[in-house]
Amino acid sequence: MATAPCFAWCRRRTAFGWPTWRTTNASASPHQKLVIFTEHRDTLNDLDGRITTLLGRKEAVVIIHGGIGREARLKVQESFKHDPQVQVLLVTDAAGEGINLQRAHLMVNYDLPWNPNRLEQRFGRIHRIGQTEVCHLWNLVADDTREGDVYRKLLEKLEQARQALGG
C-alpha cells in the first residue's frame, strides 16, 4: 500500500497568485489529515479542483460549506474521521462552527479572517481535549499586501491579549 503524501506549502506565490503545493513521502502517514479553511466558496471550489488533481483521487478531498445540509455535513465529517482514503477537508467558516475535527492535526488558513477570535476558533476545531498529536498550523500570507497588514494586526491583538492575561 502506498503511503499518503505529507503536505507542505511553499511560501512564495506563483505568477497567478496561488501558492504552489509540494508533497513528500519522507515522513508521510496514511493517518495524517489536513484541514484547510477559506473564507469564500469560490476559493474552496478552486482548491478542491487543484488538490484533487494533485492527489489524483477525488475521494481524497471532502468539502463542508454553509450550503451543505445537516445530514450531508455529518456524513462528510464521519468520512473525514474514519475513512483512510480521505486526507483533506476543505471548509469555510460558515461550516466550521461547532464541529470537532480533532481527527486532524494539520491545518492551513488559506486566507485569514479579520477577527482574531475567528482565527482562534478555527484552530480550536483540531486543537481540543483528547487530541493525541501535536497540532500544526500554517497561515498563508503574502508580504506587502493588505492581507499581510491584517495578519500583522492579528498578531498584535493576540500579543495584547496574551499580555492582558498575564503571560
N, C-alpha and C positions, 0 to 999 in steps of 0.2 A: 504494500500500500504506500503510495507516495505521501510525503508529508505536506501539510498545508503551508503556504508561504507565510513568512513572518513579514509584517508590514513596516515600512519606514518611509518617511517623507523627505523629499529634497527640500531644502529651504528656499531655493531660488524658484522663480516662476518662469514658465515657458514664454515664448513670444506671444502666445494667445492669452496670457494672464493666468493659466491654470497651473497648479503645482504638478510636478511630474512624480509618478509613483516609482518606487524601486521595491523589488521583492527579493528576498534572500532566504534560502533554506538552512542557513547556518545554525540558527537556534530555533527553528520552526517547531511547532507543536500542533497536532491536529485539534488540540483543545483550546487554542487561542481564539478569542472572539474579539472583534473590533466594533465599537460603536462610533458612528460619525454623525455629529449634529450639524445641521444647517438651518438657517432662518427661512429659506424660501423653497417652495415646492419645485420650481423650475430648476434650481440648483440640485435639489435632491434627485430629480429625474435624470439630469445630465450626469451626475456622479454614478447613478445606477448603471447607465449605459457604459461609462468608462471603466468602472470597476468590474462589471460583468465581462466585458471584453478582455480586460487584463487577466482575470482569473480563468476565463474560458468556460465558466459554468454558471448558468442563470440561477441555479438553486443555491449558489454560494452567497447570494445577496438577498436580503429581505428588507422591506420598507414599512415604516409606520409614519403616517402623516395625519393631520387633523380631519381629513375627509374619509378616513377609514372607520367603519363601524366598530362597535364594541366587540362583537363576536370575532370579526376578522382580525382585530388588533390582538385579542387573546390568542388566537391561532398563530399569528406571527411571533408573538412573544414565546410561546411554547416551542415553536420551531427553532427559534434562536437559542433558547436554553438547552434543548435536548437533542437536536439534530446535528451530528458532527459534520455534515456537509455544509451547513450554514455557518459562514465565517464572519460576515459583515452585516450589521444592522444600520441602515440609513434612517435617520429620524429627524423630524422637525420639532421645534419647541412646542408647537401646538399638540403634538402627540406624545411628548416626553413627560408630561405631567403625571406624577403619581405612579410611574411604572418602575419596577425593580429590575435592573439589568445587571445585577452583580455576577451573573454568569460570565460577563466580560470583565477584563481588567485593563483593556486598552481603549483609549478614547481620543478622538480628534474633534476639535472645534473647527470646522471648515471655515465658518465665518463667526464673528463674535457678536453677542448681544450687547446692547448699550448699557444694560443694567448689570452690575457685578453680582447681584443676588441670583440672577438667572444663570450666570456662569457657574456659580457655586452649586445651584440646583442641578445643572447638567452633570457635573462631576459626581454629585450625590447619587445619581442613578446607578453608578458602578461601585462607588466607594461607600459601602454600607457595612453594618454589623454583620458578621458572618462571612465577609469576603476573605478568601484564603490566599489570594495573590496580591503582590504589590501592584498597585494601580499606576498606570502611566497615562499622562495627558499631554497632548500636543495641541497648541493653538497656532493655526496658520495665519500669519500676519505679514503683510507686505510693508517694507520700510518706506518712509517718506510718503505716506498716504494718509488719508483721513482715518482709514482703518487702523493704521499704526498709532495715530494720535489717540484714538478711542482705547486701544489696548494699553497704552501708557497711562491713560487716565484711570482705567480699571485697576491697574497695578497700584497706582497711588491711593485709590479708595480702599483697596484691600489692605494696604500698609497702614492707613489711618485707622481702619477697624481693628487691625492687629494691635496697634499701639493703644487704642482706647480700651481694649480688653486686657491689657497688661502683659502683652508678650507675644 
